[in-house]
Amino acid sequence: MRLRNEFVNKEKLEAAWNNQLQEGKAGKKLIDDRNKNWLPVIITAAEQHACFFAVGAAHLAGPKGLLRLLRKKGFTVTPVLLELQ
Protein backbone atom coordinates (compact mmCIF):
# COMPACT_ATOMS: atom_id res chain seq x y z
CA MET A 1 0.00 0.00 0.00
CA ARG A 2 1.34 3.44 -0.89
CA LEU A 3 0.39 6.71 0.71
CA ARG A 4 1.44 9.92 -0.93
CA ASN A 5 2.02 13.22 0.75
CA GLU A 6 1.75 16.41 -1.20
CA PHE A 7 4.40 18.98 -0.59
CA VAL A 8 6.47 20.95 -3.01
CA ASN A 9 9.61 21.86 -1.12
CA LYS A 10 11.43 19.97 1.64
CA GLU A 11 13.02 23.18 2.90
CA LYS A 12 9.60 24.79 3.36
CA LEU A 13 8.40 21.73 5.25
CA GLU A 14 11.40 21.80 7.58
CA ALA A 15 11.00 25.57 8.07
CA ALA A 16 7.37 25.04 9.09
CA TRP A 17 8.48 22.40 11.61
CA ASN A 18 11.18 24.68 13.01
CA ASN A 19 8.66 27.53 13.34
CA GLN A 20 6.37 25.20 15.24
CA LEU A 21 9.19 24.24 17.60
CA GLN A 22 9.90 27.90 18.28
CA GLU A 23 6.33 28.37 19.52
CA GLY A 24 7.21 26.30 22.58
CA LYS A 25 6.48 22.98 24.16
CA ALA A 26 2.73 23.51 24.27
CA GLY A 27 2.53 23.95 20.51
CA LYS A 28 4.78 20.96 19.87
CA LYS A 29 2.79 18.80 22.26
CA LEU A 30 -0.44 19.81 20.54
CA ILE A 31 0.92 18.76 17.12
CA ASP A 32 2.45 15.53 18.48
CA ASP A 33 -0.76 14.59 20.32
CA ARG A 34 -2.87 15.22 17.22
CA ASN A 35 -0.53 13.08 15.12
CA LYS A 36 -0.70 10.27 17.68
CA ASN A 37 -4.51 10.43 17.81
CA TRP A 38 -4.98 10.61 14.05
CA LEU A 39 -2.50 7.88 13.14
CA PRO A 40 -4.85 4.92 13.78
CA VAL A 41 -7.68 6.74 11.99
CA ILE A 42 -5.49 7.32 8.93
CA ILE A 43 -4.21 3.74 8.92
CA THR A 44 -7.70 2.24 9.24
CA ALA A 45 -9.06 4.38 6.41
CA ALA A 46 -6.04 3.70 4.16
CA GLU A 47 -6.33 -0.05 4.69
CA GLN A 48 -10.00 -0.01 3.69
CA HIS A 49 -9.90 2.12 0.53
CA ALA A 50 -7.93 4.68 -1.45
CA CYS A 51 -7.70 7.92 0.53
CA PHE A 52 -6.36 11.44 0.36
CA PHE A 53 -5.37 13.15 3.59
CA ALA A 54 -4.64 16.85 3.86
CA VAL A 55 -2.80 18.11 6.93
CA GLY A 56 -0.84 21.19 7.82
CA ALA A 57 2.89 21.12 7.11
CA ALA A 58 3.76 21.07 10.82
CA HIS A 59 2.15 17.61 11.08
CA LEU A 60 4.49 16.08 8.49
CA ALA A 61 8.07 16.62 9.65
CA GLY A 62 9.97 15.71 12.77
CA PRO A 63 10.46 12.57 14.81
CA LYS A 64 6.76 12.42 15.72
CA GLY A 65 5.53 13.69 12.35
CA LEU A 66 3.01 11.72 10.34
CA LEU A 67 5.55 10.87 7.63
CA ARG A 68 7.87 9.10 10.06
CA LEU A 69 5.02 7.52 12.04
CA LEU A 70 3.47 6.05 8.88
CA ARG A 71 6.83 4.75 7.67
CA LYS A 72 7.35 3.05 11.06
CA LYS A 73 4.02 1.28 10.52
CA GLY A 74 5.25 -0.08 7.18
CA PHE A 75 3.71 2.41 4.77
CA THR A 76 5.64 3.75 1.80
CA VAL A 77 5.30 7.52 1.81
CA THR A 78 6.44 9.38 -1.28
CA PRO A 79 6.10 13.02 -2.35
CA VAL A 80 3.76 14.04 -5.13
CA LEU A 81 5.47 16.75 -7.10
CA LEU A 82 3.24 19.44 -8.50
CA GLU A 83 3.87 21.16 -11.78
CA LEU A 84 2.61 24.71 -11.53
CA GLN A 85 2.01 26.53 -14.78
C-alpha positions as YAML, in Angstrom:
chain: A
units: angstrom
residues:
- id: 1
  name: MET
  ca: [0.00, 0.00, 0.00]
- id: 2
  name: ARG
  ca: [1.34, 3.44, -0.89]
- id: 3
  name: LEU
  ca: [0.39, 6.71, 0.71]
- id: 4
  name: ARG
  ca: [1.44, 9.92, -0.93]
- id: 5
  name: ASN
  ca: [2.02, 13.22, 0.75]
- id: 6
  name: GLU
  ca: [1.75, 16.41, -1.20]
- id: 7
  name: PHE
  ca: [4.40, 18.98, -0.59]
- id: 8
  name: VAL
  ca: [6.47, 20.95, -3.01]
- id: 9
  name: ASN
  ca: [9.61, 21.86, -1.12]
- id: 10
  name: LYS
  ca: [11.43, 19.97, 1.64]
- id: 11
  name: GLU
  ca: [13.02, 23.18, 2.90]
- id: 12
  name: LYS
  ca: [9.60, 24.79, 3.36]
- id: 13
  name: LEU
  ca: [8.40, 21.73, 5.25]
- id: 14
  name: GLU
  ca: [11.40, 21.80, 7.58]
- id: 15
  name: ALA
  ca: [11.00, 25.57, 8.07]
- id: 16
  name: ALA
  ca: [7.37, 25.04, 9.09]
- id: 17
  name: TRP
  ca: [8.48, 22.40, 11.61]
- id: 18
  name: ASN
  ca: [11.18, 24.68, 13.01]
- id: 19
  name: ASN
  ca: [8.66, 27.53, 13.34]
- id: 20
  name: GLN
  ca: [6.37, 25.20, 15.24]
- id: 21
  name: LEU
  ca: [9.19, 24.24, 17.60]
- id: 22
  name: GLN
  ca: [9.90, 27.90, 18.28]
- id: 23
  name: GLU
  ca: [6.33, 28.37, 19.52]
- id: 24
  name: GLY
  ca: [7.21, 26.30, 22.58]
- id: 25
  name: LYS
  ca: [6.48, 22.98, 24.16]
- id: 26
  name: ALA
  ca: [2.73, 23.51, 24.27]
- id: 27
  name: GLY
  ca: [2.53, 23.95, 20.51]
- id: 28
  name: LYS
  ca: [4.78, 20.96, 19.87]
- id: 29
  name: LYS
  ca: [2.79, 18.80, 22.26]
- id: 30
  name: LEU
  ca: [-0.44, 19.81, 20.54]
- id: 31
  name: ILE
  ca: [0.92, 18.76, 17.12]
- id: 32
  name: ASP
  ca: [2.45, 15.53, 18.48]
- id: 33
  name: ASP
  ca: [-0.76, 14.59, 20.32]
- id: 34
  name: ARG
  ca: [-2.87, 15.22, 17.22]
- id: 35
  name: ASN
  ca: [-0.53, 13.08, 15.12]
- id: 36
  name: LYS
  ca: [-0.70, 10.27, 17.68]
- id: 37
  name: ASN
  ca: [-4.51, 10.43, 17.81]
- id: 38
  name: TRP
  ca: [-4.98, 10.61, 14.05]
- id: 39
  name: LEU
  ca: [-2.50, 7.88, 13.14]
- id: 40
  name: PRO
  ca: [-4.85, 4.92, 13.78]
- id: 41
  name: VAL
  ca: [-7.68, 6.74, 11.99]
- id: 42
  name: ILE
  ca: [-5.49, 7.32, 8.93]
- id: 43
  name: ILE
  ca: [-4.21, 3.74, 8.92]
- id: 44
  name: THR
  ca: [-7.70, 2.24, 9.24]
- id: 45
  name: ALA
  ca: [-9.06, 4.38, 6.41]
- id: 46
  name: ALA
  ca: [-6.04, 3.70, 4.16]
- id: 47
  name: GLU
  ca: [-6.33, -0.05, 4.69]
- id: 48
  name: GLN
  ca: [-10.00, -0.01, 3.69]
- id: 49
  name: HIS
  ca: [-9.90, 2.12, 0.53]
- id: 50
  name: ALA
  ca: [-7.93, 4.68, -1.45]
- id: 51
  name: CYS
  ca: [-7.70, 7.92, 0.53]
- id: 52
  name: PHE
  ca: [-6.36, 11.44, 0.36]
- id: 53
  name: PHE
  ca: [-5.37, 13.15, 3.59]
- id: 54
  name: ALA
  ca: [-4.64, 16.85, 3.86]
- id: 55
  name: VAL
  ca: [-2.80, 18.11, 6.93]
- id: 56
  name: GLY
  ca: [-0.84, 21.19, 7.82]
- id: 57
  name: ALA
  ca: [2.89, 21.12, 7.11]
- id: 58
  name: ALA
  ca: [3.76, 21.07, 10.82]
- id: 59
  name: HIS
  ca: [2.15, 17.61, 11.08]
- id: 60
  name: LEU
  ca: [4.49, 16.08, 8.49]
- id: 61
  name: ALA
  ca: [8.07, 16.62, 9.65]
- id: 62
  name: GLY
  ca: [9.97, 15.71, 12.77]
- id: 63
  name: PRO
  ca: [10.46, 12.57, 14.81]
- id: 64
  name: LYS
  ca: [6.76, 12.42, 15.72]
- id: 65
  name: GLY
  ca: [5.53, 13.69, 12.35]
- id: 66
  name: LEU
  ca: [3.01, 11.72, 10.34]
- id: 67
  name: LEU
  ca: [5.55, 10.87, 7.63]
- id: 68
  name: ARG
  ca: [7.87, 9.10, 10.06]
- id: 69
  name: LEU
  ca: [5.02, 7.52, 12.04]
- id: 70
  name: LEU
  ca: [3.47, 6.05, 8.88]
- id: 71
  name: ARG
  ca: [6.83, 4.75, 7.67]
- id: 72
  name: LYS
  ca: [7.35, 3.05, 11.06]
- id: 73
  name: LYS
  ca: [4.02, 1.28, 10.52]
- id: 74
  name: GLY
  ca: [5.25, -0.08, 7.18]
- id: 75
  name: PHE
  ca: [3.71, 2.41, 4.77]
- id: 76
  name: THR
  ca: [5.64, 3.75, 1.80]
- id: 77
  name: VAL
  ca: [5.30, 7.52, 1.81]
- id: 78
  name: THR
  ca: [6.44, 9.38, -1.28]
- id: 79
  name: PRO
  ca: [6.10, 13.02, -2.35]
- id: 80
  name: VAL
  ca: [3.76, 14.04, -5.13]
- id: 81
  name: LEU
  ca: [5.47, 16.75, -7.10]
- id: 82
  name: LEU
  ca: [3.24, 19.44, -8.50]
- id: 83
  name: GLU
  ca: [3.87, 21.16, -11.78]
- id: 84
  name: LEU
  ca: [2.61, 24.71, -11.53]
- id: 85
  name: GLN
  ca: [2.01, 26.53, -14.78]
...
